[in-house]
Amino acid sequence: MGLVAVLLLTLAVSGCGYNRLQAQDDAVGARWTALLTQYRQRAAQAAELEQMVARFQARRDATSGDLAQARARIAAMHAGVALPDDSVAFRRFEAAQRALGSALDRLLARSSRVPGLAADTRFHALRASILSGDAQLAAARRGYDAAVQSYNASVTRFSDRFTARTFGFARKPGLEIEAVHAERGDHDAR
């Protein structure tokens, strides 16, 4: 009798949308991990740019301080795979990333006016790397949002709603629309 119950339960679970929901949840997790990788790379590049500008500048300006504060705020947050499951922490993390992007934009725009830095080949290589990374970040954000939209559609679909509730699948937050500077193409225009 126990084997029959297990077989019936297996058939019921496999036909109720659980496997599809689990696969979509895994896809959201994979896209989030890819996005976190891009965010971490941007933070590392921001630190490198900050150090480079500081070497060429006699004094630290407010722009460098803003970047340092934004990086510190992000470093203090735990941004693991489960972050999208906590909408409040997710929104705080997203706001911190926007602050970092904004501070990075301002520092890049001002750094071209720092004597000696504009002629430094390492600065130009880092700037190009940041711009390229921004394009990759924008693509990762679009990929994450697409995975979340598909997942959320399944979780709220009438036919899957009971399964989603039973097994704890809940809606995940998407990213707020953000114009990533790579999509605008030019840091110095601001």
Stockholm file with secondary structure:
# STOCKHOLM 1.0

chainA/1-190         MGLVAVLLLTLAVSGCGYNRLQAQDDAVGARWTALLTQYRQRAAQAAELEQMVARFQARRDATSGDLAQARARIAAMHAGVALPDDSVAFRRFEAAQRALGSALDRLLARSSRVPGLAADTRFHALRASILSGDAQLAAARRGYDAAVQSYNASVTRFSDRFTARTFGFARKPGLEIEAVHAERGDHDAR
#=GR chainA/1-190 SS CHHHHHHHHHHHHHTTTHHHHHHHHHHHHHHHHHHHHHHHHHHHHHHHHHHHHHHHCSSCCHHHHHHHHHHHHHHTSCCCTTGGGCHHHHHHHHHHHHHHHHHHHHHHHHHTTSTTTTTCHHHHHHHHHHHHHHHHHHHHHHHHHHHHHHHHHHHHSHHHHHHHHHHTCCCCCCCCCCCCHHHHCCSTTC
#=GC SS_cons         CHHHHHHHHHHHHHTTTHHHHHHHHHHHHHHHHHHHHHHHHHHHHHHHHHHHHHHHCSSCCHHHHHHHHHHHHHHTSCCCTTGGGCHHHHHHHHHHHHHHHHHHHHHHHHHTTSTTTTTCHHHHHHHHHHHHHHHHHHHHHHHHHHHHHHHHHHHHSHHHHHHHHHHTCCCCCCCCCCCCHHHHCCSTTC
//
